[in-house]
């Protein structure tokens, strides 16, 4: 089953890459830009065919993909496409400019990428990441609304016998501990709480908030016990409990004084409605943005995990190899096949969300770098019009290629570090 999980993830990865490049391809052709190649993967070509003026193909290494557009960079200031220089930095610029005009054919002068209006170039470069966002949202909604996700419910899993401050990190009662309100009221494992203090309860977060907001109050609790509705009465205790953030998630290591009933909620697979799904996705996007922003700070721990045998953190960055391994591990878990499929879809959805956010960074050679270049050109040209100055012409993104090589080198080094960590000390879900 491990192999099956890996295959499912790899197929999802290839579909995600092809879908991303389809966004670039379709919009480029829409705006009349010639696209000689559409490729999924890198390295040697294992299959390809020509349709129109584009070669479509699959390459041997499924770690990315690309389309080639004619005229990604404008000619130099002297109007020449090719030139040579003894400066290594200048050579990078000239090589990039020359590569942008490879396979130039008669008539292509009107089909060059750089000759398109900046807003069209923004659409072409944004279309790829946007396709990943669309796929991520579609997969998230499929799982959230179709399968459901594991979360705490209003059903009682176990009942505490005493009141213990959660900051004490113990579960054994002392003789000095007060009796827990839930136990005193007669709440039992398996009871489903239908209402609390006259308010119908539909989710664990709602119930938790109600309990926390009523310290010291006598409340009525209606439960479903084996098909019968019973009304219990409890005086809510005041206790130190874990702090929750705005989305209802526990904030590790932080506590607040609030109401306490004294039971653990059972977990179950719960389908979300559209509104709940949108809120959930918004929270995940925020977490993903924070994760990308914190990547530099995670490098030391990643290095220690890769080379010093330190434990791999659960939120450690993962590459394609690590994600494939997790995909395989999902299908070895002792859970129903539907839950395995839902987890696999969530993994692919998360991968697509990461692709969207990562590609939107305003750095070459990422899509966001080309978008930033087009926006800067638009700003310069419009400002020149307002100030009645000569048109400055296209912004020469090729001049930023030395920076792009530095950025690419950093990405490659980081990718290799993650690869080593994924092989010798992988993230595990079981």
N, C-alpha and C positions, 0 to 999 in steps of 0.2 A: 504493500500500500504506500510505502514511502516513495517508491518510484512513480506511482500514479500521481501523487501530490506534486512531485517535482515537474512532471510532464504537464499537469494542469496549469501550474504557474508559468512555465516556459511558453505554453501556448498563449496564455493571457498576456505575457510580456510581449510576444511577437505581434499580437493583435493591437496592443496599446501603441507600439512603435509605428506599425503600419497606419493606424488611425491618426496618429500625430502627423506623420508625413503627408497623409492624404489631405489634411487641413491646409498645409503649405501648397501642395500640388494643385488642389482645386481652385484656390484663390489666385494663385499665380497664373493659371490658365485663363481664369475669368478676366484678369486684367491684361491678357495678351503677352505675358512673359514666356519666353521659350524655356522649357524644362527638358534638358537632354536625358536626365536620369532620375528614376525613383527607385531607391534601394532600401530593403529591410535587412539590417545586419552590416557587418564590416568584413574585410578580408576577401578571399577568393569568391568569385561568383559561382554559385552552384546551379542556378537556373535564371534565365532571363528571356524576355521576348520584347520585340518592338511593336508599338502601336502608335501610329501617327509619328510625331517627332520625338517621342519619349521611349526610353528603354526601361521596362519594369523588371525588377529582379529580386532575388533572395541571395544573400551572401552567407558565408559559413559561420560567422561569429555573431550570435544573436544578442549583441550588447548595445544596439543602437540602430540608427538608420539615417538616411539623408535624401534630399533631392538636390540636384544641381541646377541652378538658374544662371542663365547667361547675363553677364554684366552686373554682378553683385556690387562692384566698386567702379567709380567713374575713372576715366583716363587721368593721367597726371596733369599738372598745370600746363605742361607744354603740349598737351593733346595726344601724347604718345601712350600707347598701351604697354609697351615693353621698353625697358631701359635697364641699365646695369649700374651698380655703384660699388665702390670698395667698402662702404660702411655696412656692417652686418645688419644694423637696424634698418637702414634704408633698403637693403636687399630684401628683407622680410616684406616691406611695403610693396616693392616692385614685384616680388614673386606672387603675392596675393592678388595684385592688380592684373598680372598676366594670366593667372589661373582663372580669374573671373571672365576672361574673354576666350578661353579655350573653346574650340569647336564653333567659333563664330562663323556664320555662313552669310552669304549675300542675302540681304533683306532683314537680317537680325538687328539692324540699326534701330528699328522701331520696336524691338521686342526685348530691350535690355531692362533689367531690374531697376538700375539707378535712374532711368529716365522716367519712371512712374512718379506720380505725385506722392509726396511724403505720406499722406493718409492712406494711399493704396499700399505702400510698402509696410506701413504699420499693420494693416489688416492681414497681409500675407504672412508676416512674421508672427503675429499674434494668433493666427488661425491654428497653428500647430499645438501650442500649449492649451488653447481653448478647447480643442478636441479632447485633450486629456481630461480637462475639467468636466466636460459634458459626460464623458464615459464614467468618471468617478462619481458624479452625481447620480447617473442612471443606476450604477451598481449599488451605491449606498441606498437609494430609494427602494431598489428591488429587495435588498436584504432587510432593511428596516421595516418596510410595509408588507412584504411578502412572507419572509421567514420569521422576523422578529429577532431581538437581541437578548442576551442574558442580562438580567437586572434584578435587583431586589424587588419583592412584591409586598403586598399587605398581608401575606400569610405568615404565621408565626413558625419559625424554625426551632427555637429553643427559648426557654424562659430563665432569666437570671433570678437567683434566690436572694440577692442582696444588692445594695447600692455601692458600687465601686467607681471612684473617679477614673475615667479612662486614661488620664495622665499617669496613673500609678502602674499601668501595664501588668496587672495581675488578674487572675480569674478565681482565686480561692477566697471565700468569705472569711472574715474575722468575726469574733464574738461581738465586737463593737460596731460592726456594720449594720445599718438599718435594713429592714426587709424591703425588697424591691416591690414597687407598686403593682407590677404585672402579676407577680406570684401571689401577693396578698389579695388581689382581685379575682384570682382563679383562672387567669389566662393560661391556656395550654398549647403545646406544640400541635400544629395542624389547624388551629383556629384561623379563619380568615376575617380580618377586621373590616366590617362593612361601613361603619361610621364612627366618628370620634367627636364627642362633645356636640352631637347634633349635626355634624358636617359629614356628608357622604364621602368616603375615601376611595380614590380610584388609582392612586400610585403611591409608591413608597416615599418618594420625595415630599409629596403633599402631606402624608401621614407624619413623617419625621418632623416637618416644619410645624405642624399642629401640636405635636407633643412638646417640642422645644419652646413653643410660645405660651405654654400653660403651666409654668412651675407653681407648685403650691395650690393648685385648683383641684376641686373634686369634679370628675368628669364621668360621663356615661359612655361606655364602649359597647357597640353592638357587634357581635361576632357570629359567623356561620360555623357551627360545630357539627360536622357530619350531617349537614342538611337542615339543621335546626338553628334558628336565630335566638341567640341569648344576649341579654343585656347585663354587662358587668359594670361595676363602679370602682374607680380607683382615684386616689389622691396622688397627683403627679409630684414626684420628688424634684428637688433642685440638686443638680450635679454638674461636675465638670465633664463636658462631652467634646468630641472632636469638632473642630471648626469646619464649616462647609463654605465653598466658594459660591459665586452667583449662579453657577450651573448645577449646584447640588453635589459637587464632588468633594470628598474629604481632603482637607489641607493637612498634609502630614506634619506632625510635631506641634500643631497649634490647637489650643483648646479654648472653649468659652463656657460660661455658666449658663445653663438652660434647663428646661424641663426634661425629666427622665422617667420613662415607664419601665424599662428593664426587660427587653426581649430582643432576640436576633431575628431579622427578617429572612424568610426563605428566598432563594433565587429561582428564577424561571425564565423561559423564553417568552418575551412579551412583544407583540406586534405594535409598531408605532403608527400613529396617524400622521397625516402630511405635515401638520404644524410641528409636532414633536420631532419628526424626521428633519425638518429644516433647522430647528434649534440644535439638534444633535450634530448635524453637519457643520453648522456655524461654529460650534464649540471645537470640533475636530480641526477645522481650518485654522482657528486661532491657535490651537496647540501645535499644528504643523508649522505655522509661521514662527512661533516661539522656538520650536525645535531647530529650524534652519538658522535663526539668529544666534542660537547658543552652540552651534556646531564647533566654532573655534575653541570654546571652553571645554569641549568633550574630548579633544585630541589627546591630552595627557593620559586620561583614564583609558582611552582606546589603545594608546601605545603600551601602557602597562599590561592591559589584557592580552595584547598580541605577543609581547616579548618578555614580560616578567611574571606571567602566570597569575596576574591579579584577576579577581572575579569580573566577568563581563556584566555591565550594568543592563537592566531591562530596557532602558531608554537609549542604549548605545546605538550609534549610527550603524545601519546595515546596508550592504551592497546587494547586487543581484544574486550572488552566490548564497549569502546569508538568507535572503528572502526566499530563494528556491528551497533551501533546507527547511525553513519554517513551513513553507507550503507542503513539503513532503511530510513533515511531522504532524501537520493537521490531520492527515488521513490515517495516522496511526493512533489517534486519540480514541478512547472508549466512549464515544458519543454517537448519537444517531447520524446516519449518512446525510440527512438534510442539514444538520448543524455543521458537519464537515464542509459541505458545499458552501454554506453561508459564510463560514470563516475564510474559505479560499477566495470567495468573491470579495470579501472585505479586504483581504490582502492585496488583491489586484486593484481594487478601488483606491486603497491607500497609496499604492505605487503610482497610480495615475495622478492623484492629488499632489504627491511630491514632485512628479515630473512637471506639472503645471507651475507650481510655486518656484521650483529651482530654475526653470527656463525663463521665468519672468525677471530674474535678477538682471539689473542693467549693466551687464558685463559681457564683452565679447570673449569667446565666440558664441555665447548663448543667444537665444532669440531676443531676450530682453536688451542685449547690447545693440542689436540692429534696430530695435524699436526706439531706443534712446537716441541713436544717431539720426533716425528719420524725424523724430520730434524736434531735435536740436536744429536740423536743417529748416524745418517749417518755421520755427521761432526766428531764426536768422533772416529768412527770406521775408517773412511778414513784417519784421522790425525794419528791414531795409525799405520796404514799401511805405511804411508809416513815416519814416525819416527821409523819404525821397532820395535814397541812396541807390547805387547800382546793385543789381541782383548779385549776391555773392556766389550763386550757383550751387550745385549739389555739395553736401558735406562729404568730404573724403574720409569715409570710415576706414579705408585701407591704412591711413596714417596711425590708426590705433592698433594695428596688428602686433607691434612689439608688446603692447600691454596684453593683447589677447594671448600671445604665446606665454607670457608670464602666468596669466590666470589659468590657462590650460595646463601648464606645468604643475601648478599648485593642485588643481583638480586631479591630475594623474597621480601625484604623490599621495593625496588623500585617499583616492580610490584603491591604490595598492595597499595602503595601511589597513583600510577596511577589509580588503580581500584577505589579507593575512589573518586578521582577527576572526573573520568569518570561517576560516579553515581550521585554525588551531584552537580557537576559543569561541565557538558560535553562541549566539543568542538562542535560548531554548524556551519553549512554551510549556514543557511538561517536565 
